[in-house]
Amino acid sequence: MKLVTGGAGYLGSHLAKELLSKGEKVRIYDLKKTKYVPEEAEFTQGDMRDYESVRSSVEGVDTVFHLAFVQSHSKMDEYASRDINIGGTENFLKASVEAGVSRFVYTSTIEIYGTRPPYPCSEDAPKDNPVGWYGEQKLEAENLVWRYYKERGLLSSALRMPTICGPGYYNHRGMLQLMDRIIDGRLLPMIGRGDIYGDFVYYKDVLQGYILCAEKEEAVGEPFNISCEKSATHYELAKAMIDAVGSKSKIIHISPAIVRILLPVLGGLKIIDLPKYQYDYLFNHNVYAIDKAKRLLGYTPTKSASESAAKLIKGYIADREFVKKRSQNY
């Protein structure tokens, strides 16, 4: 039996479906059921701060895929989210040890590297300035995972991903705003020449990473960047999305100096939905080395960053109104 925490969410539901397609028995643990939960999966409703419900959910489970986490664009404040994210993660780690779970796969993020990571960024890059409370809590929870691995013998691994592109994406309202502009054919402002490089990763490539981490002995005790085969500039990413939907949007180039002045104003007026601590993503390369995942796991991504971006906007169009509503209510 495989347990997917947060399995009613965007990525968790895709992982549950992928495991089911491979003939696995799947149990989903989440706060509430959504339309994305596959009928073939067993569903357990619970709050991961409740240890008894967590303990019950891991009974008979050999692998825990831990995705449940309050996301960075939640309306919940960081103090309330910490009780869920850190306390809940430790509950699952403790219960997994007690239940004799064979493997624990944790969902981390590239945000633990900060907004100005090395170029390209490997797994041993500094983590002394994670992005906002979300990056801080992801790093704290990941460190808990390593503690349970070293001190309690729980065989664990962690995946660190950039923007994950697939049907049902809703986590980042700023990205939804960008795609809305493209779909509606409006002007698309771009910083400078758009020559900053970034990574997007296709959701099916991420699912491959999860399954490899659960199966490979080489994954035990290791973190892995799970990203695309080829990075793209901001211009290439925008152009890929424009072309994917046949948009009439025109890209206009704006001086980086002017953008730095305008960002706080536009943020204050709620014209853009991007936290201040994420502004530097717009001005710095964010490219993540996957050599380690290729070497130890045999990870073979199928999509480039540009191809992933095209898939993202196509998936958004297919379920646009539901996704927008879900994002606004999150």
C-alpha positions, 0 to 999 in steps of 0.5 A, spaced: 500 500 500 502 506 498 500 513 502 500 519 498 499 525 503 496 531 500 493 526 495 487 530 493 491 536 491 494 538 484 500 534 484 498 529 489 492 527 485 497 526 479 501 521 483 496 517 486 493 516 479 500 514 476 501 509 482 494 506 480 496 505 473 502 501 475 497 496 479 499 499 486 494 500 491 493 507 494 491 510 500 490 518 500 490 522 506 488 529 505 483 535 509 478 534 504 476 530 498 476 534 491 474 532 484 481 530 483 481 524 487 481 518 483 475 513 485 480 507 485 484 510 491 482 509 498 481 516 501 482 518 509 480 524 511 484 528 516 488 533 519 495 532 519 496 535 526 492 530 529 497 524 530 491 519 531 489 520 524 496 520 521 497 513 525 491 510 522 493 512 515 500 509 515 497 502 518 499 497 512 503 502 508 510 500 505 511 507 502 509 514 504 509 520 499 509 526 503 506 532 499 501 535 504 503 542 506 500 549 506 502 552 500 506 559 499 500 563 496 495 560 502 491 566 505 493 562 512 498 566 516 505 563 517 504 561 524 498 557 523 501 554 517 507 552 521 503 548 526 501 544 520 507 543 516 512 542 521 508 539 526 504 535 521 510 532 517 513 530 524 507 526 525 508 522 519 515 521 520 514 518 527 508 514 525 512 511 519 517 509 524 512 506 529 508 502 523 515 500 520 514 504 513 519 502 508 520 508 504 519 515 506 519 520 500 519 528 502 516 533 497 521 539 498 522 545 493 528 549 490 525 555 494 530 553 499 536 555 495 533 562 495 532 567 489 539 568 487 542 561 487 548 559 484 548 558 476 546 552 475 544 550 482 546 543 485 543 540 491 549 542 495 548 549 494 547 554 500 541 554 504 542 560 508 536 564 505 530 560 503 524 564 500 519 567 505 516 563 510 514 557 505 522 556 503 523 556 511 518 551 513 520 546 507 527 546 509 525 545 516 521 540 515 526 537 510 531 537 516 526 533 520 526 528 515 534 527 515 534 527 522 529 521 522 533 518 517 539 518 521 537 517 528 531 513 527 533 509 521 527 511 516 529 510 509 528 517 506 529 521 500 527 528 498 525 531 491 526 539 490 522 542 484 521 548 480 514 550 477 511 544 476 507 544 470 500 540 469 493 540 469 490 543 475 495 547 477 493 553 481 498 554 487 501 561 484 496 566 483 501 570 479 502 565 474 495 564 473 495 572 472 500 571 467 497 566 463 490 570 463 494 576 460 496 571 454 489 567 453 486 574 453 491 577 448 493 583 452 500 586 452 505 582 456 511 586 459 518 583 460 524 585 464 529 587 459 531 582 453 528 577 457 534 573 457 534 571 464 534 563 464 529 559 468 526 552 469 519 549 469 518 541 469 513 537 466 508 534 472 509 527 469 517 528 469 516 529 477 512 523 477 518 519 475 522 522 480 517 520 485 517 513 483 525 512 482 526 515 489 521 510 492 524 504 488 532 506 488 537 504 493 541 509 491 536 514 493 536 513 500 538 519 504 539 523 498 536 530 496 535 530 488 533 536 484 528 534 479 527 539 473 527 539 466 532 537 461 533 544 458 532 551 461 529 557 457 530 564 458 524 568 460 522 570 453 522 563 450 518 561 456 513 567 454 513 565 447 512 558 448 505 559 452 503 565 447 504 560 441 501 554 445 494 557 445 495 562 438 495 568 443 495 575 440 499 578 446 505 582 444 511 582 448 514 589 450 520 590 453 521 594 460 528 597 463 530 592 469 531 599 473 524 601 471 521 594 473 524 595 480 521 601 481 514 599 479 514 592 482 512 595 489 507 600 487 503 595 482 504 590 488 501 595 493 495 596 488 494 589 487 495 589 480 500 583 481 500 578 486 507 576 487 510 577 494 516 582 495 520 576 497 519 573 490 521 579 486 528 577 485 526 571 481 525 576 476 532 578 475 536 572 477 537 565 473 534 560 476 537 553 473 537 547 477 542 541 475 539 534 475 546 531 474 545 527 480 538 525 479 540 522 472 546 519 475 543 515 481 536 514 479 536 514 472 532 520 471 530 522 464 526 528 463 522 528 457 520 535 456 524 542 456 522 548 460 519 551 454 515 545 452 513 544 460 510 552 459 506 550 453 503 544 457 502 548 463 497 554 459 494 548 455 492 545 462 490 551 465 485 553 459 482 546 460 479 547 467 480 555 467 474 557 471 475 552 476 482 553 477 481 560 478 476 559 483 480 554 487 486 559 487 482 565 490 479 561 495 486 557 497 
